[in-house]
Amino acid sequence: MLRTHTCGQLRKEHVGTEVTLCGWVENKRDHGGAVFIDLRDRYGLTQVVIGPPEAEQASIDAAGHVSAESVIKVVGVVANRLEGKTNDKLATGEIEVRCPKLEILNACQTPPFTPNQPDLPGEDLRLKYRFLDLRRQEMQRAMVLRSQVIKIMRDYFAEHDFIDVETPILGRSTPEGARDYLVPSRVHPGDFYALPQSPQLYKQILMVAGFDRYVQVAKCFRDEDLRADRQPEFTQLDLEMSFVDADDIMGLIDGLVAKTAQQVLGKEVTLPLPRMTYEEAMRRFGHDAPDLRFDMEIVDITEVAKKTEFRVFRGTADAGNFVRGLRAVGAAEKYSRRQIDELTEFVKEFGAKGLAWFRVEENGTLWSPVAKNFDEEHLAEIKSLMGGEPGDLLMFLADTWDVTCKGLYALRKRLGKELELYGDDDLHCSWVTEFPMFERDEESGRWVAMHHPFTAPLESDLEKLQAEPENCHAQAYDLVINGSEAGGGTIRIHDQEIQSQVFDLMGIDEATAEDRFGFLLNALRYGAPPHGGIALGVDRWVMLFAGLENIREVIAFPKTQKASDMMTQAPGEVDTDQLTELHLRTLAKKQ
């Protein structure tokens, strides 16, 4: 071993001990002929002193020329810091290591940025030099937290008799959902493997095979447009269980949430986690992953709108659409007319035509530029429905159900942050259940599965599968943490005939179904048990439990929003010989 201790390990009880430390030069200071170096590794930071009487002048001069981020080795004796020089912010702040000399293991050329600088450069530069960025304490804490969360998950499911089974990375393309990443086969010219979007079909096969409880930390891939909380390759905790219903699976995950919150954040979570149906979530919050860290629910005033003389409200309501609003408690004085105009432009980004608003005055009346279009009776009715109190700001959208949902959800999210209605360390976890089985694809007009085509309908809705697919609800459940989907699961179809009906509804004919999913349909014919499961987004869990907003901050080597790796420059070109061996040629040329 090159070192006897780490840079975060030494304390007062080590005083007088000879130690060997290795690490990176965080800072360097020259004080009266002695050089002070803050030596860093992932465990912490130790102050090293190279000066008289221990060190000769040549060693002091050499230490003075060591560049930041160079890797050095020091051998010295642990000593108490001088009186008044201790650092309460450091675990090692009561001691220092006095060294006669240091050894440079690898000098660092001038870096494009240093991990300890107060103002970080742009993300592209940080990703290009990710090996420097990963030296930051924030990044290292995130990676340690990620490791801790995955260990908690593995231990939890091991305690509950789950079997860890690795499923294939190279599989069959089943293009129902996001685009697959395809891998050409050298030994099967013209054929392609697909990287898994999830281990969904394999884990269902494992249930048919009798494994009962399967779990895996699985790498998955989706060739889709990216956002701050999405990556083309991601990690999920994947599990499947036989002879269970939705309550069993949600109850199991409740325990995992509680254990993770306690061990990672020191928070106690009340179980069972609250649940609401999809329809309730859309009605109350306009979204299927509502942030429940704060109040502020959507209120429907459409019936009142039908009676008013305000053409925007009445025309919308008479056309069969909706007038819905939010109450921002005590916000009337916090938003000026200019700021409300900014909110109006904001909701237009989500298809809304405008934003109507009222301020609740001290005397309890409603004031607004459009108030003249309402009589007192209707204003009082609106105020009563909204629960308005003096100082409140009431805001409304008049539009279709979808536009009011999208616009008010986004507005609620923005207001929650701007009005500081929740703390950075607040944690709220809940379930949304009973999603619609299907939704219409805007381009093709055909039915597509809201979750995936292997989801079982509610038993009470089974008869609606053929007659009323638009009213058929799924045995589906999403875990929501602080307004982000942190996992999604369903009870699966275990009857081959019902699975074939679902394929037929989705426009997948019998021949296509057999070609793409024949192995699953065949397995369902051979004694498939009732089963279901869930996939938890590991990257997103770590991001949420770390209190971060960008998923790239919890992945060691992430891709950009253009799905490229700035450090390795992937994806990249390959030479003609490689393409020929794979029986491929490219059509598009780089510009």
C-alpha positions as CSV (number, residue, x, y, z in Angstrom):
1,M,0.0,0.0,0.0
2,L,1.3,3.5,-0.9
3,R,-0.6,5.0,2.0
4,T,-1.3,4.1,5.6
5,H,-4.3,6.4,6.1
6,T,-6.8,8.4,4.0
7,C,-7.1,12.2,4.1
8,G,-10.3,12.1,6.1
9,Q,-9.1,9.6,8.8
10,L,-6.7,11.3,11.1
11,R,-7.8,12.7,14.5
12,K,-6.2,13.9,17.8
13,E,-5.7,10.3,18.9
14,H,-3.2,9.9,16.0
15,V,-0.9,12.7,17.2
16,G,2.7,11.4,17.3
17,T,2.0,8.7,14.7
18,E,4.1,8.5,11.5
19,V,1.7,8.3,8.5
20,T,1.8,8.1,4.7
21,L,-0.9,10.0,2.8
22,C,-1.6,10.2,-0.9
23,G,-4.0,12.5,-2.7
24,W,-4.5,15.6,-4.8
25,V,-3.3,19.1,-4.0
26,E,-6.5,21.1,-3.1
27,N,-4.8,24.4,-2.0
28,K,-1.3,25.6,-1.3
29,R,-0.1,28.5,0.9
30,D,3.3,29.8,1.7
31,H,3.6,31.1,5.2
32,G,7.0,32.4,6.5
33,G,9.1,29.8,4.8
34,A,6.7,26.9,5.4
35,V,4.4,25.5,2.7
36,F,0.9,24.5,3.8
37,I,-0.9,22.0,1.5
38,D,-4.5,20.9,1.8
39,L,-4.3,17.3,0.6
40,R,-7.6,15.8,-0.7
41,D,-9.0,12.4,-1.5
42,R,-12.6,11.2,-1.5
43,Y,-12.6,10.6,2.2
44,G,-11.7,14.2,3.2
45,L,-8.9,16.7,3.5
46,T,-5.8,17.0,5.7
47,Q,-3.5,19.9,6.2
48,V,0.1,19.0,5.4
49,V,3.0,21.3,6.5
50,I,6.4,21.2,4.8
51,G,8.7,23.5,6.8
52,P,11.4,23.8,9.4
53,P,12.6,22.1,11.4
54,E,11.4,18.9,9.7
55,A,12.0,19.9,6.1
56,E,15.1,21.2,4.4
57,Q,15.0,24.3,2.3
58,A,15.2,22.3,-0.9
59,S,12.0,20.3,0.1
60,I,10.3,23.6,1.0
61,D,11.1,25.0,-2.4
62,A,9.9,21.9,-4.2
63,A,6.6,22.0,-2.3
64,G,6.2,25.6,-3.2
65,H,6.2,24.7,-6.9
66,V,3.7,21.8,-6.8
67,S,0.7,22.7,-9.0
68,A,-2.9,22.4,-7.9
69,E,-4.5,19.0,-8.6
70,S,-1.1,17.2,-8.8
71,V,-1.0,13.8,-7.1
72,I,1.5,13.6,-4.3
73,K,2.6,11.3,-1.5
74,V,3.8,12.6,1.9
75,V,5.4,10.9,4.8
76,G,5.2,12.7,8.2
77,V,4.1,12.8,11.8
78,V,0.7,13.8,13.0
79,A,0.8,16.9,15.2
80,N,-1.7,19.2,16.9
81,R,-2.4,22.4,15.0
82,L,-1.2,25.6,16.6
83,E,-3.5,27.3,19.1
84,G,-6.1,29.3,17.3
85,K,-5.4,27.6,14.0
86,T,-7.9,24.7,14.2
87,N,-10.7,24.4,11.6
88,D,-14.1,23.3,13.0
89,K,-15.4,22.8,9.5
90,L,-13.0,19.9,8.9
91,A,-13.2,16.5,10.6
92,T,-9.4,16.6,10.5
93,G,-9.3,20.2,11.6
94,E,-7.5,19.7,14.9
95,I,-4.4,18.1,13.4
96,E,-1.9,18.5,10.7
97,V,0.8,16.3,9.2
98,R,4.4,17.7,9.4
99,C,6.5,16.3,6.6
100,P,10.2,16.5,5.8
101,K,9.5,16.2,2.1
102,L,6.9,15.2,-0.5
103,E,7.0,13.0,-3.6
104,I,5.2,14.0,-6.7
105,L,3.4,11.0,-8.1
106,N,2.0,12.8,-11.1
107,A,2.1,16.5,-11.8
108,C,-1.0,18.2,-13.2
109,Q,-0.8,20.6,-16.1
110,T,-2.9,23.8,-15.8
111,P,-6.5,22.5,-15.7
112,P,-9.4,24.2,-17.5
113,F,-11.1,24.5,-14.1
114,T,-10.4,23.3,-10.6
115,P,-12.9,21.3,-8.5
116,N,-12.9,23.7,-5.6
117,Q,-13.5,26.9,-7.6
118,P,-16.6,28.8,-6.4
119,D,-18.0,29.5,-9.9
120,L,-18.3,26.4,-12.0
121,P,-17.9,26.5,-15.7
122,G,-20.7,25.5,-18.2
123,E,-21.9,22.0,-18.1
124,D,-20.4,21.1,-21.5
125,L,-16.9,21.9,-20.2
126,R,-17.5,20.0,-17.0
127,L,-18.7,16.9,-19.0
128,K,-15.7,17.1,-21.4
129,Y,-13.4,17.1,-18.4
130,R,-15.6,14.8,-16.3
131,F,-12.5,13.3,-14.5
132,L,-12.0,16.8,-13.0
133,D,-15.6,17.4,-12.3
134,L,-16.0,14.1,-10.5
135,R,-13.3,15.3,-8.0
136,R,-15.8,17.9,-6.6
137,Q,-17.1,17.1,-3.2
138,E,-20.7,17.5,-4.4
139,M,-20.2,14.9,-7.2
140,Q,-18.4,12.5,-4.9
141,R,-21.2,12.8,-2.3
142,A,-23.7,12.0,-5.1
143,M,-21.8,9.0,-6.2
144,V,-21.5,7.7,-2.6
145,L,-25.2,8.3,-2.1
146,R,-26.0,6.4,-5.3
147,S,-24.0,3.4,-4.1
148,Q,-25.8,3.6,-0.7
149,V,-29.2,3.7,-2.3
150,I,-28.5,0.7,-4.5
151,K,-27.1,-1.2,-1.5
152,I,-30.3,-0.4,0.5
153,M,-32.4,-1.7,-2.4
154,R,-30.4,-4.9,-2.8
155,D,-30.4,-5.6,0.9
156,Y,-34.1,-4.9,1.2
157,F,-35.1,-7.3,-1.5
158,A,-32.7,-10.0,-0.4
159,E,-34.4,-9.8,3.0
160,H,-37.7,-10.4,1.2
161,D,-36.6,-13.6,-0.7
162,F,-36.0,-12.1,-4.1
163,I,-33.6,-13.8,-6.5
164,D,-31.3,-11.5,-8.5
165,V,-31.3,-12.7,-12.1
166,E,-29.4,-11.0,-15.0
167,T,-31.4,-10.7,-18.2
168,P,-29.9,-10.2,-21.7
169,I,-28.6,-6.9,-23.0
170,L,-28.8,-8.1,-26.6
171,G,-32.5,-9.0,-27.4
172,R,-35.3,-8.7,-29.9
173,S,-36.6,-5.4,-31.1
174,T,-40.2,-4.9,-30.1
175,P,-41.0,-1.4,-31.3
176,E,-44.0,-0.5,-29.2
177,G,-43.1,2.8,-27.4
178,A,-39.8,4.6,-27.4
179,R,-37.3,3.9,-30.2
180,D,-34.9,1.0,-29.7
181,Y,-31.1,1.2,-29.9
182,L,-30.2,-1.3,-32.6
183,V,-27.1,-3.4,-32.8
184,P,-26.2,-5.1,-36.1
185,S,-25.3,-8.8,-36.1
186,R,-22.1,-9.8,-37.8
187,V,-23.0,-13.5,-37.9
188,H,-26.6,-12.9,-39.0
189,P,-26.3,-10.5,-41.9
190,G,-29.1,-8.0,-42.1
191,D,-30.4,-8.9,-38.7
192,F,-30.3,-6.7,-35.6
193,Y,-30.3,-7.0,-31.8
194,A,-32.0,-4.3,-29.7
195,L,-30.7,-3.0,-26.4
196,P,-33.4,-3.4,-23.8
197,Q,-35.8,-0.6,-22.9
198,S,-36.6,-2.7,-19.9
199,P,-36.3,-6.4,-18.9
200,Q,-40.1,-6.5,-19.1
201,L,-40.6,-9.7,-21.2
202,Y,-37.8,-11.6,-19.6
203,K,-39.0,-11.0,-16.1
204,Q,-42.5,-12.2,-17.1
205,I,-40.9,-15.3,-18.6
206,L,-39.2,-15.8,-15.2
207,M,-42.5,-15.8,-13.5
208,V,-43.8,-18.5,-15.9
209,A,-40.6,-20.4,-15.1
210,G,-41.6,-20.4,-11.4
211,F,-39.0,-18.1,-9.9
212,D,-41.7,-16.3,-7.9
213,R,-39.7,-13.2,-6.9
214,Y,-37.1,-11.7,-9.3
215,V,-35.1,-8.5,-8.8
216,Q,-32.3,-6.9,-10.9
217,V,-30.4,-3.6,-11.0
218,A,-30.8,-3.3,-14.8
219,K,-29.2,-1.1,-17.4
220,C,-31.8,0.1,-19.9
221,F,-31.7,2.1,-23.1
222,R,-34.2,4.3,-25.0
223,D,-33.5,6.3,-28.1
224,E,-35.7,9.3,-27.2
225,D,-35.5,13.0,-26.9
226,L,-33.9,14.0,-23.6
227,R,-34.8,16.2,-20.7
228,A,-33.1,17.1,-17.4
229,D,-34.4,14.0,-15.8
230,R,-33.9,11.6,-18.7
231,Q,-30.9,9.8,-20.3
232,P,-30.6,7.5,-23.3
233,E,-29.1,4.9,-21.0
234,F,-30.4,4.6,-17.4
235,T,-30.5,2.3,-14.5
236,Q,-33.6,0.9,-12.9
237,L,-34.4,-1.4,-10.0
238,D,-36.6,-4.0,-11.7
239,L,-38.7,-6.6,-9.9
240,E,-41.5,-9.0,-10.6
241,M,-43.6,-11.2,-8.2
242,S,-46.1,-14.0,-8.7
243,F,-49.4,-14.6,-7.0
244,V,-49.8,-10.9,-6.0
245,D,-52.1,-8.0,-6.6
246,A,-51.3,-4.3,-6.8
247,D,-51.7,-3.8,-3.1
248,D,-49.0,-6.4,-2.4
249,I,-46.5,-4.6,-4.7
250,M,-47.3,-1.1,-3.5
251,G,-47.0,-2.3,0.1
252,L,-43.6,-3.8,-0.5
253,I,-42.3,-0.6,-2.1
254,D,-43.8,1.4,0.8
255,G,-41.3,-0.4,3.0
256,L,-38.4,0.3,0.7
257,V,-39.3,4.0,0.6
258,A,-39.5,4.2,4.4
259,K,-36.1,2.4,4.8
260,T,-34.4,4.6,2.2
261,A,-35.8,7.8,3.7
262,Q,-34.7,6.7,7.2
263,Q,-31.2,5.5,6.3
264,V,-30.4,8.3,3.7
265,L,-32.2,11.3,5.1
266,G,-32.9,10.3,8.7
267,K,-36.6,10.9,8.0
268,E,-39.5,8.8,9.2
269,V,-42.2,8.1,6.6
270,T,-45.8,7.3,7.6
271,L,-47.0,4.1,6.0
272,P,-49.0,3.2,4.0
273,L,-48.1,5.9,1.5
274,P,-51.2,7.9,0.4
275,R,-52.9,6.8,-2.9
276,M,-55.1,8.6,-5.4
277,T,-56.5,7.5,-8.7
278,Y,-55.3,8.9,-12.0
279,E,-58.7,10.7,-12.5
280,E,-58.4,12.3,-9.0
281,A,-54.8,13.4,-9.7
282,M,-55.8,15.1,-13.0
283,R,-58.9,16.7,-11.4
284,R,-57.1,18.0,-8.3
285,F,-53.6,18.8,-9.7
286,G,-53.7,18.5,-13.5
287,H,-51.0,15.9,-13.7
288,D,-50.4,12.2,-12.9
289,A,-47.3,13.0,-10.8
290,P,-48.4,15.8,-8.5
291,D,-46.1,17.5,-6.1
292,L,-47.8,17.1,-2.7
293,R,-45.3,18.9,-0.6
294,F,-47.7,21.9,-0.7
295,D,-51.4,22.5,-0.9
296,M,-53.0,24.5,-3.8
297,E,-55.5,22.3,-5.7
298,I,-57.3,23.0,-8.9
299,V,-60.9,24.1,-8.5
300,D,-63.5,23.8,-11.2
301,I,-65.8,26.8,-11.5
302,T,-67.4,25.9,-14.9
303,E,-70.9,25.8,-13.6
304,V,-70.6,29.4,-12.3
305,A,-68.9,30.5,-15.6
306,K,-72.0,29.4,-17.5
307,K,-74.1,32.0,-15.6
308,T,-71.7,35.0,-16.0
309,E,-71.6,37.7,-18.7
310,F,-67.8,37.3,-19.1
311,R,-67.6,36.0,-22.7
312,V,-64.3,34.2,-22.2
313,F,-65.8,32.2,-19.3
314,R,-69.3,31.7,-20.6
315,G,-68.3,30.9,-24.2
316,T,-65.8,28.3,-23.0
317,A,-68.3,26.7,-20.6
318,D,-71.1,26.7,-23.2
319,A,-68.8,25.0,-25.7
320,G,-68.4,22.1,-23.3
321,N,-65.0,23.1,-22.1
322,F,-63.8,24.1,-18.6
323,V,-63.0,27.0,-16.4
324,R,-60.6,26.0,-13.6
325,G,-58.4,27.9,-11.3
326,L,-55.9,28.0,-8.5
327,R,-55.8,30.0,-5.2
328,A,-52.4,31.3,-4.2
329,V,-52.8,32.1,-0.5
330,G,-51.5,35.5,0.5
331,A,-50.0,36.1,-2.9
332,A,-51.9,39.2,-4.0
333,E,-49.2,41.6,-2.7
334,K,-46.4,39.4,-3.9
335,Y,-47.2,39.6,-7.6
336,S,-47.4,43.0,-9.4
337,R,-49.3,43.5,-12.6
338,R,-46.1,43.1,-14.6
339,Q,-45.4,39.8,-12.8
340,I,-49.0,38.6,-13.5
341,D,-48.4,39.5,-17.1
342,E,-45.4,37.3,-17.0
343,L,-47.5,34.4,-15.6
344,T,-49.9,35.0,-18.4
345,E,-47.2,34.6,-21.0
346,F,-46.0,31.5,-19.1
347,V,-49.3,29.6,-19.3
348,K,-49.5,30.4,-23.0
349,E,-46.5,28.2,-23.5
350,F,-48.9,25.3,-22.6
351,G,-51.6,26.2,-25.1
352,A,-53.7,28.6,-22.9
353,K,-55.1,31.7,-24.5
354,G,-54.7,33.8,-21.4
355,L,-54.9,34.0,-17.6
356,A,-57.9,35.6,-15.8
357,W,-57.2,36.7,-12.2
358,F,-58.8,38.3,-9.2
359,R,-57.3,39.8,-6.1
360,V,-59.2,39.3,-2.8
361,E,-59.4,42.7,-1.2
362,E,-59.2,43.5,2.5
363,N,-63.0,43.9,2.6
364,G,-63.4,40.4,1.0
365,T,-64.5,41.7,-2.4
366,L,-62.8,40.5,-5.7
367,W,-61.0,43.0,-7.8
368,S,-59.7,42.5,-11.3
369,P,-59.6,44.3,-14.6
370,V,-62.4,42.0,-15.8
371,A,-64.5,42.2,-12.6
372,K,-66.9,44.6,-14.3
373,N,-68.1,41.6,-16.4
374,F,-69.4,39.8,-13.3
375,D,-72.3,40.7,-10.9
376,E,-71.7,40.5,-7.2
377,E,-73.6,37.2,-6.8
378,H,-71.3,35.4,-9.2
379,L,-68.2,37.0,-7.8
380,A,-69.2,35.8,-4.3
381,E,-69.9,32.3,-5.7
382,I,-66.4,32.2,-7.3
383,K,-64.8,33.4,-4.1
384,S,-66.7,30.8,-2.1
385,L,-65.8,27.9,-4.4
386,M,-62.1,29.0,-4.3
387,G,-62.1,29.5,-0.6
388,G,-60.7,33.0,-1.1
389,E,-59.5,35.1,1.8
390,P,-58.2,38.7,1.9
391,G,-54.8,38.9,0.3
392,D,-55.2,35.8,-1.9
393,L,-54.6,35.7,-5.6
394,L,-57.1,33.7,-7.7
395,M,-56.1,32.6,-11.2
396,F,-58.1,30.9,-13.9
397,L,-57.8,29.2,-17.3
398,A,-60.7,28.8,-19.6
399,D,-60.0,26.1,-22.2
400,T,-60.2,22.4,-23.0
401,W,-59.6,19.8,-20.2
402,D,-56.1,19.1,-21.5
403,V,-55.0,22.7,-21.7
404,T,-56.4,23.6,-18.3
405,C,-54.6,20.5,-16.9
406,K,-51.2,21.3,-18.5
407,G,-51.4,25.1,-17.9
408,L,-52.5,24.9,-14.2
409,Y,-50.1,22.1,-13.4
410,A,-47.2,24.2,-14.7
411,L,-48.5,27.3,-13.0
412,R,-48.9,25.5,-9.7
413,K,-45.4,24.1,-9.9
414,R,-44.0,27.6,-10.6
415,L,-46.0,29.2,-7.8
416,G,-44.9,26.6,-5.4
417,K,-41.3,27.3,-6.0
418,E,-41.6,31.1,-6.2
419,L,-43.7,31.4,-3.1
420,E,-41.4,28.9,-1.3
421,L,-44.3,26.7,-0.3
422,Y,-42.0,23.8,0.5
423,G,-38.5,23.3,1.9
424,D,-35.6,21.9,0.1
425,D,-35.5,19.0,2.5
426,D,-39.2,18.2,2.4
427,L,-40.2,14.7,1.2
428,H,-43.6,13.5,0.1
429,C,-44.1,10.1,-1.5
430,S,-47.5,8.8,-2.8
431,W,-49.1,6.5,-5.3
432,V,-51.2,7.3,-8.4
433,T,-53.3,4.3,-9.5
434,E,-55.9,3.1,-12.0
435,F,-54.5,4.7,-15.1
436,P,-56.4,4.5,-18.4
437,M,-55.4,1.3,-20.3
438,F,-55.2,3.2,-23.6
439,E,-54.7,6.6,-25.2
440,R,-55.1,7.7,-28.8
441,D,-52.0,8.2,-30.9
442,E,-52.3,11.6,-32.4
443,E,-50.6,10.7,-35.7
444,S,-52.1,7.3,-36.4
445,G,-55.3,7.6,-34.5
446,R,-55.0,4.1,-33.1
447,W,-55.0,3.0,-29.5
448,V,-51.7,2.7,-27.8
449,A,-51.0,1.4,-24.3
450,M,-50.6,4.2,-21.7
451,H,-48.1,2.0,-19.8
452,H,-47.2,-1.0,-21.9
453,P,-49.3,-3.6,-23.8
454,F,-48.8,-6.3,-21.2
455,T,-50.8,-4.4,-18.5
456,A,-53.9,-6.1,-17.2
457,P,-57.2,-4.2,-17.0
458,L,-59.1,-3.8,-13.8
459,E,-61.2,-6.9,-13.3
460,S,-64.2,-4.6,-13.0
461,D,-63.4,-3.2,-16.5
462,L,-62.6,-6.4,-18.3
463,E,-65.9,-6.3,-20.2
464,K,-65.0,-2.8,-21.4
465,L,-61.9,-4.0,-23.1
466,Q,-63.6,-4.6,-26.4
467,A,-66.7,-2.4,-26.2
468,E,-65.3,0.7,-24.5
469,P,-61.5,0.7,-24.6
470,E,-61.5,4.4,-23.8
471,N,-63.2,3.7,-20.5
472,C,-61.0,0.7,-19.5
473,H,-58.7,1.3,-16.6
474,A,-55.5,-0.6,-15.9
475,Q,-54.1,-2.3,-12.8
476,A,-51.3,0.3,-13.0
477,Y,-49.6,2.2,-10.2
478,D,-46.9,5.0,-10.3
479,L,-44.8,6.0,-7.3
480,V,-44.5,9.8,-7.1
481,I,-41.8,11.5,-5.0
482,N,-41.9,15.3,-4.8
483,G,-43.7,15.7,-8.0
484,S,-41.6,13.3,-10.0
485,E,-42.4,9.8,-11.2
486,A,-40.0,7.6,-9.3
487,G,-41.3,4.3,-10.4
488,G,-44.0,2.6,-12.4
489,G,-45.6,-0.8,-12.4
490,T,-48.6,-2.9,-13.3
491,I,-50.2,-6.2,-12.8
492,R,-49.5,-8.2,-16.0
493,I,-51.8,-10.0,-18.3
494,H,-51.3,-13.7,-17.6
495,D,-54.0,-15.0,-20.0
496,Q,-52.9,-15.5,-23.6
497,E,-56.4,-14.7,-25.0
498,I,-56.7,-11.4,-23.2
499,Q,-53.1,-10.5,-24.3
500,S,-54.2,-11.2,-27.9
501,Q,-57.2,-9.0,-27.5
502,V,-55.0,-6.1,-26.3
503,F,-52.7,-6.6,-29.3
504,D,-55.7,-6.6,-31.6
505,L,-57.0,-3.4,-30.1
506,M,-53.7,-1.8,-30.7
507,G,-53.7,-2.7,-34.3
508,I,-51.2,-5.5,-34.0
509,D,-52.5,-8.4,-36.1
510,E,-52.0,-12.0,-35.2
511,A,-49.1,-12.6,-37.5
512,T,-47.3,-9.5,-36.3
513,A,-48.0,-10.4,-32.7
514,E,-46.6,-13.9,-33.2
515,D,-43.5,-12.5,-35.0
516,R,-42.7,-9.9,-32.3
517,F,-44.1,-11.5,-29.1
518,G,-44.6,-15.2,-30.0
519,F,-42.3,-16.4,-27.3
520,L,-44.3,-14.5,-24.6
521,L,-47.7,-15.7,-26.0
522,N,-46.3,-19.2,-26.1
523,A,-45.2,-19.0,-22.5
524,L,-48.6,-17.7,-21.4
525,R,-50.1,-20.9,-22.8
526,Y,-48.0,-23.1,-20.5
527,G,-49.3,-22.2,-17.0
528,A,-48.5,-18.6,-16.4
529,P,-49.3,-17.5,-12.8
530,P,-50.9,-14.1,-12.0
531,H,-48.0,-11.7,-11.7
532,G,-47.0,-8.1,-11.6
533,G,-44.0,-5.9,-10.9
534,I,-42.5,-2.4,-10.9
535,A,-39.4,-0.6,-12.1
536,L,-37.9,2.1,-10.0
537,G,-35.7,4.7,-11.6
538,V,-32.4,4.4,-9.7
539,D,-31.0,7.6,-11.2
540,R,-34.1,9.6,-10.4
541,W,-34.3,8.1,-6.8
542,V,-30.8,9.3,-6.2
543,M,-31.5,12.7,-7.7
544,L,-34.6,13.2,-5.5
545,F,-33.0,11.9,-2.3
546,A,-30.0,14.1,-3.0
547,G,-32.2,17.2,-3.4
548,L,-30.9,17.8,-6.9
549,E,-32.8,18.8,-10.1
550,N,-30.6,17.4,-12.8
551,I,-30.2,13.7,-13.3
552,R,-26.8,14.1,-14.9
553,E,-25.5,15.2,-11.4
554,V,-26.0,11.6,-10.1
555,I,-24.6,9.7,-13.1
556,A,-20.8,9.3,-13.3
557,F,-20.6,9.6,-17.1
558,P,-23.8,11.0,-18.5
559,K,-24.8,12.0,-21.9
560,T,-25.9,15.5,-23.0
561,Q,-29.3,16.4,-24.1
562,K,-28.1,15.5,-27.6
563,A,-27.2,12.0,-26.4
564,S,-23.5,12.6,-26.8
565,D,-20.6,11.9,-24.4
566,M,-18.5,15.1,-24.3
567,M,-15.5,13.3,-22.7
568,T,-15.1,10.3,-25.1
569,Q,-16.8,12.0,-28.1
570,A,-19.3,9.2,-28.4
571,P,-21.0,8.5,-30.7
572,G,-18.3,8.5,-33.3
573,E,-17.5,7.2,-36.8
574,V,-16.2,3.7,-37.4
575,D,-14.0,2.7,-40.3
576,T,-15.2,1.1,-43.5
577,D,-13.8,-2.3,-42.6
578,Q,-15.9,-2.5,-39.5
579,L,-19.0,-1.5,-41.5
580,T,-18.2,-4.1,-44.2
581,E,-17.8,-6.8,-41.6
582,L,-21.3,-5.9,-40.3
583,H,-22.8,-5.8,-43.8
584,L,-23.6,-2.1,-43.4
585,R,-23.0,1.1,-45.2
586,T,-24.0,4.6,-44.1
587,L,-26.3,6.9,-46.1
588,A,-25.9,10.1,-44.1
589,K,-22.7,12.0,-44.0
590,K,-21.5,14.3,-41.3
591,Q,-21.8,17.9,-42.3
